[in-house]
Amino acid sequence: MKNESIELQGGAKQKESEPLVRQSFRIPVAEKESVHVIIKQNRYRVSNISQGGVGISSDRLFGFKFGEIYTGCELILRNQRFKGLTGKIIHYSPSASGPLEHGIQWVGLDGEQRHSFDAVFLEMKSRVLENNDRNISKG
């Protein structure tokens, strides 16, 4: 894989010797978990989740473009549904399995939505780190 994720590419101010670092902690979502996002009335399985957004991968994502903003999105996390979300495509890159991986950042969240997301994310993060069930290496 020669192309880096747009999110990871260095900016004009970044020196070449500086390492590329992800902006947020991401939790891989196991296939057995029921975590989905609905965008433009299409349902996509979430491959990873961060405090500010989700990653999705699918062969059906060719219609999304970097920087586009989608309103009326919905995130389904187990028994919780977050409706009326606005998502922005912040990166895309090829995945090891072939389909494109897209990063969607939630924008314009109100205080209650932010609080709910934070609580769910922190619970998922704690569970994953305790169980280390997502093949996360310590190094």
C-alpha atoms as an extended CHARMM CRD file, in Angstrom:
* protein
*
       139  EXT
         1         1  MET       CA              0.0000000000        0.0000000000        0.0000000000  PROA      1               0.0000000000
         2         2  LYS       CA              1.7650000000        3.1180000000       -1.2090000000  PROA      2               0.0000000000
         3         3  ASN       CA             -0.9810000000        5.7000000000       -0.6640000000  PROA      3               0.0000000000
         4         4  GLU       CA             -1.4220000000        7.0030000000        2.8470000000  PROA      4               0.0000000000
         5         5  SER       CA             -4.7050000000        8.0570000000        4.3150000000  PROA      5               0.0000000000
         6         6  ILE       CA             -5.3720000000       11.7260000000        3.6210000000  PROA      6               0.0000000000
         7         7  GLU       CA             -5.7400000000       12.2680000000        7.3570000000  PROA      7               0.0000000000
         8         8  LEU       CA             -2.2070000000       10.9820000000        7.9280000000  PROA      8               0.0000000000
         9         9  GLN       CA             -0.4340000000       12.9320000000        5.2170000000  PROA      9               0.0000000000
        10        10  GLY       CA              1.8720000000       15.6070000000        6.5500000000  PROA      10              0.0000000000
        11        11  GLY       CA              0.9460000000       19.2530000000        6.1850000000  PROA      11              0.0000000000
        12        12  ALA       CA              3.1030000000       21.9890000000        4.6960000000  PROA      12              0.0000000000
        13        13  LYS       CA              4.3320000000       23.0360000000        8.1610000000  PROA      13              0.0000000000
        14        14  GLN       CA              5.3230000000       19.5240000000        9.2060000000  PROA      14              0.0000000000
        15        15  LYS       CA              8.9850000000       18.6040000000        8.9210000000  PROA      15              0.0000000000
        16        16  GLU       CA              9.8420000000       15.3360000000        7.1880000000  PROA      16              0.0000000000
        17        17  SER       CA             11.5140000000       13.9730000000       10.3320000000  PROA      17              0.0000000000
        18        18  GLU       CA              8.3430000000       14.3600000000       12.4100000000  PROA      18              0.0000000000
        19        19  PRO       CA              6.3330000000       11.1180000000       12.7150000000  PROA      19              0.0000000000
        20        20  LEU       CA              2.7910000000       10.9420000000       11.3490000000  PROA      20              0.0000000000
        21        21  VAL       CA              0.3130000000       10.5560000000       14.1970000000  PROA      21              0.0000000000
        22        22  ARG       CA             -3.3940000000        9.7970000000       14.1860000000  PROA      22              0.0000000000
        23        23  GLN       CA             -5.5240000000       12.5660000000       15.6120000000  PROA      23              0.0000000000
        24        24  SER       CA             -7.6900000000       10.3200000000       17.7950000000  PROA      24              0.0000000000
        25        25  PHE       CA             -7.8030000000        6.8920000000       19.4260000000  PROA      25              0.0000000000
        26        26  ARG       CA             -9.7890000000        4.4390000000       17.3020000000  PROA      26              0.0000000000
        27        27  ILE       CA            -11.5120000000        1.3060000000       18.4760000000  PROA      27              0.0000000000
        28        28  PRO       CA            -11.8430000000       -1.4880000000       15.9220000000  PROA      28              0.0000000000
        29        29  VAL       CA            -15.4370000000       -2.7310000000       15.7840000000  PROA      29              0.0000000000
        30        30  ALA       CA            -15.7690000000       -6.5220000000       15.6960000000  PROA      30              0.0000000000
        31        31  GLU       CA            -17.9880000000       -7.9390000000       12.9730000000  PROA      31              0.0000000000
        32        32  LYS       CA            -20.1500000000       -9.6170000000       15.6190000000  PROA      32              0.0000000000
        33        33  GLU       CA            -21.1010000000       -6.2180000000       17.0430000000  PROA      33              0.0000000000
        34        34  SER       CA            -24.0660000000       -4.4130000000       15.6050000000  PROA      34              0.0000000000
        35        35  VAL       CA            -22.6410000000       -0.9660000000       14.8730000000  PROA      35              0.0000000000
        36        36  HSD       CA            -23.8770000000        0.7580000000       11.7270000000  PROA      36              0.0000000000
        37        37  VAL       CA            -24.2130000000        4.1930000000       10.2140000000  PROA      37              0.0000000000
        38        38  ILE       CA            -26.9400000000        5.3310000000        7.8490000000  PROA      38              0.0000000000
        39        39  ILE       CA            -25.9650000000        7.9350000000        5.2630000000  PROA      39              0.0000000000
        40        40  LYS       CA            -28.1990000000        8.9690000000        2.3610000000  PROA      40              0.0000000000
        41        41  GLN       CA            -30.6100000000        6.1580000000        3.3240000000  PROA      41              0.0000000000
        42        42  ASN       CA            -27.8780000000        3.5150000000        2.9320000000  PROA      42              0.0000000000
        43        43  ARG       CA            -26.6910000000        1.4010000000        5.8520000000  PROA      43              0.0000000000
        44        44  TYR       CA            -22.9540000000        0.7410000000        6.3070000000  PROA      44              0.0000000000
        45        45  ARG       CA            -21.1320000000       -1.3950000000        8.8680000000  PROA      45              0.0000000000
        46        46  VAL       CA            -18.7980000000        0.6250000000       11.0780000000  PROA      46              0.0000000000
        47        47  SER       CA            -15.2360000000       -0.7600000000       11.0580000000  PROA      47              0.0000000000
        48        48  ASN       CA            -13.8590000000        1.5520000000       13.7610000000  PROA      48              0.0000000000
        49        49  ILE       CA            -15.0850000000        4.2740000000       16.0440000000  PROA      49              0.0000000000
        50        50  SER       CA            -13.4020000000        7.2710000000       17.6540000000  PROA      50              0.0000000000
        51        51  GLN       CA            -14.6250000000        9.9500000000       20.0140000000  PROA      51              0.0000000000
        52        52  GLY       CA            -15.4570000000       12.2410000000       17.1050000000  PROA      52              0.0000000000
        53        53  GLY       CA            -16.5250000000        9.9240000000       14.3030000000  PROA      53              0.0000000000
        54        54  VAL       CA            -16.5120000000        6.5340000000       12.6190000000  PROA      54              0.0000000000
        55        55  GLY       CA            -14.6850000000        4.6040000000        9.9530000000  PROA      55              0.0000000000
        56        56  ILE       CA            -16.5860000000        2.5900000000        7.3620000000  PROA      56              0.0000000000
        57        57  SER       CA            -15.3950000000        0.3590000000        4.5670000000  PROA      57              0.0000000000
        58        58  SER       CA            -17.4500000000       -0.9540000000        1.7070000000  PROA      58              0.0000000000
        59        59  ASP       CA            -17.3180000000       -1.5300000000       -2.0200000000  PROA      59              0.0000000000
        60        60  ARG       CA            -20.4010000000        0.7260000000       -2.2610000000  PROA      60              0.0000000000
        61        61  LEU       CA            -18.6320000000        3.9050000000       -1.0800000000  PROA      61              0.0000000000
        62        62  PHE       CA            -17.4710000000        5.2340000000       -4.4370000000  PROA      62              0.0000000000
        63        63  GLY       CA            -20.0340000000        8.0740000000       -4.3000000000  PROA      63              0.0000000000
        64        64  PHE       CA            -18.4510000000        9.7750000000       -1.2760000000  PROA      64              0.0000000000
        65        65  LYS       CA            -15.9670000000       12.5810000000       -1.8110000000  PROA      65              0.0000000000
        66        66  PHE       CA            -13.3990000000       14.0900000000        0.5340000000  PROA      66              0.0000000000
        67        67  GLY       CA            -14.7980000000       17.1350000000        2.3540000000  PROA      67              0.0000000000
        68        68  GLU       CA            -18.4600000000       16.4070000000        1.5960000000  PROA      68              0.0000000000
        69        69  ILE       CA            -20.9440000000       17.0010000000        4.3930000000  PROA      69              0.0000000000
        70        70  TYR       CA            -24.0090000000       14.8010000000        4.8660000000  PROA      70              0.0000000000
        71        71  THR       CA            -26.9580000000       15.7500000000        7.0440000000  PROA      71              0.0000000000
        72        72  GLY       CA            -29.5910000000       13.4280000000        8.4770000000  PROA      72              0.0000000000
        73        73  CYS       CA            -27.1130000000       10.6590000000        9.3290000000  PROA      73              0.0000000000
        74        74  GLU       CA            -27.8520000000        8.0410000000       11.9630000000  PROA      74              0.0000000000
        75        75  LEU       CA            -25.4660000000        6.0020000000       14.1150000000  PROA      75              0.0000000000
        76        76  ILE       CA            -26.6770000000        2.6960000000       15.5410000000  PROA      76              0.0000000000
        77        77  LEU       CA            -24.6670000000        1.4050000000       18.5090000000  PROA      77              0.0000000000
        78        78  ARG       CA            -26.1080000000       -1.7880000000       19.8970000000  PROA      78              0.0000000000
        79        79  ASN       CA            -29.4010000000       -0.6230000000       21.4590000000  PROA      79              0.0000000000
        80        80  GLN       CA            -28.7670000000        3.1200000000       20.9890000000  PROA      80              0.0000000000
        81        81  ARG       CA            -29.6680000000        5.2140000000       17.9540000000  PROA      81              0.0000000000
        82        82  PHE       CA            -28.2410000000        8.6770000000       17.3900000000  PROA      82              0.0000000000
        83        83  LYS       CA            -30.3810000000       10.4580000000       14.7970000000  PROA      83              0.0000000000
        84        84  GLY       CA            -30.0410000000       13.7550000000       12.9710000000  PROA      84              0.0000000000
        85        85  LEU       CA            -26.2350000000       13.7190000000       12.8260000000  PROA      85              0.0000000000
        86        86  THR       CA            -24.1120000000       15.6640000000       10.3670000000  PROA      86              0.0000000000
        87        87  GLY       CA            -21.0570000000       13.8330000000        9.0480000000  PROA      87              0.0000000000
        88        88  LYS       CA            -18.0970000000       15.1050000000        7.0680000000  PROA      88              0.0000000000
        89        89  ILE       CA            -15.8200000000       12.8500000000        4.9890000000  PROA      89              0.0000000000
        90        90  ILE       CA            -12.3660000000       13.6170000000        6.4070000000  PROA      90              0.0000000000
        91        91  HSD       CA            -10.2730000000       10.8490000000        4.8540000000  PROA      91              0.0000000000
        92        92  TYR       CA            -10.3420000000        7.8920000000        2.5550000000  PROA      92              0.0000000000
        93        93  SER       CA             -7.7570000000        5.2710000000        1.8200000000  PROA      93              0.0000000000
        94        94  PRO       CA             -7.5290000000        1.7330000000        0.4830000000  PROA      94              0.0000000000
        95        95  SER       CA             -7.8150000000       -0.9800000000        3.1050000000  PROA      95              0.0000000000
        96        96  ALA       CA             -5.8120000000       -4.2040000000        3.2070000000  PROA      96              0.0000000000
        97        97  SER       CA             -8.8850000000       -6.1730000000        2.1220000000  PROA      97              0.0000000000
        98        98  GLY       CA             -9.5110000000       -4.0200000000       -0.9500000000  PROA      98              0.0000000000
        99        99  PRO       CA            -12.4940000000       -1.7200000000       -0.3870000000  PROA      99              0.0000000000
       100       100  LEU       CA            -12.0280000000        1.9440000000        0.4230000000  PROA      100             0.0000000000
       101       101  GLU       CA            -11.9850000000        2.9640000000        4.0770000000  PROA      101             0.0000000000
       102       102  HSD       CA            -13.7120000000        6.2950000000        4.7770000000  PROA      102             0.0000000000
       103       103  GLY       CA            -13.4260000000        8.4030000000        7.9020000000  PROA      103             0.0000000000
       104       104  ILE       CA            -16.5070000000       10.3690000000        8.9130000000  PROA      104             0.0000000000
       105       105  GLN       CA            -16.2860000000       13.1110000000       11.5050000000  PROA      105             0.0000000000
       106       106  TRP       CA            -19.4160000000       14.2360000000       13.3260000000  PROA      106             0.0000000000
       107       107  VAL       CA            -19.8120000000       18.0040000000       13.0980000000  PROA      107             0.0000000000
       108       108  GLY       CA            -22.1480000000       20.3950000000       14.9010000000  PROA      108             0.0000000000
       109       109  LEU       CA            -22.9360000000       18.0930000000       17.8230000000  PROA      109             0.0000000000
       110       110  ASP       CA            -24.9280000000       19.6640000000       20.6050000000  PROA      110             0.0000000000
       111       111  GLY       CA            -23.9310000000       19.2510000000       24.2550000000  PROA      111             0.0000000000
       112       112  GLU       CA            -26.2350000000       16.3060000000       24.9030000000  PROA      112             0.0000000000
       113       113  GLN       CA            -25.0520000000       14.4300000000       21.7880000000  PROA      113             0.0000000000
       114       114  ARG       CA            -21.4000000000       15.0630000000       22.6930000000  PROA      114             0.0000000000
       115       115  HSD       CA            -21.9790000000       13.8280000000       26.2520000000  PROA      115             0.0000000000
       116       116  SER       CA            -23.7420000000       10.6630000000       24.9970000000  PROA      116             0.0000000000
       117       117  PHE       CA            -20.9790000000        9.9280000000       22.4670000000  PROA      117             0.0000000000
       118       118  ASP       CA            -18.2750000000       10.4820000000       25.0690000000  PROA      118             0.0000000000
       119       119  ALA       CA            -19.9470000000        8.0970000000       27.5220000000  PROA      119             0.0000000000
       120       120  VAL       CA            -20.4270000000        5.3420000000       24.9290000000  PROA      120             0.0000000000
       121       121  PHE       CA            -16.8990000000        5.7580000000       23.5540000000  PROA      121             0.0000000000
       122       122  LEU       CA            -15.2410000000        5.6710000000       26.9780000000  PROA      122             0.0000000000
       123       123  GLU       CA            -17.2050000000        2.5330000000       27.9200000000  PROA      123             0.0000000000
       124       124  MET       CA            -16.1580000000        0.8210000000       24.6550000000  PROA      124             0.0000000000
       125       125  LYS       CA            -12.5340000000        1.9230000000       25.0680000000  PROA      125             0.0000000000
       126       126  SER       CA            -12.3740000000        0.6060000000       28.6520000000  PROA      126             0.0000000000
       127       127  ARG       CA            -13.8790000000       -2.7260000000       27.6280000000  PROA      127             0.0000000000
       128       128  VAL       CA            -11.5010000000       -3.1540000000       24.6980000000  PROA      128             0.0000000000
       129       129  LEU       CA             -8.4070000000       -2.2630000000       26.7080000000  PROA      129             0.0000000000
       130       130  GLU       CA             -9.4310000000       -4.5890000000       29.5490000000  PROA      130             0.0000000000
       131       131  ASN       CA            -10.1980000000       -7.5100000000       27.2410000000  PROA      131             0.0000000000
       132       132  ASN       CA             -7.6280000000       -6.7080000000       24.5490000000  PROA      132             0.0000000000
       133       133  ASP       CA            -10.0240000000       -8.5330000000       22.2210000000  PROA      133             0.0000000000
       134       134  ARG       CA             -9.2940000000       -6.4660000000       19.1340000000  PROA      134             0.0000000000
       135       135  ASN       CA             -5.6910000000       -7.5490000000       18.4810000000  PROA      135             0.0000000000
       136       136  ILE       CA             -4.3580000000       -4.2700000000       19.8280000000  PROA      136             0.0000000000
       137       137  SER       CA             -0.6300000000       -4.4960000000       20.3910000000  PROA      137             0.0000000000
       138       138  LYS       CA              1.0280000000       -2.8000000000       23.3370000000  PROA      138             0.0000000000
       139       139  GLY       CA              3.8720000000       -1.1110000000       21.6400000000  PROA      139             0.0000000000
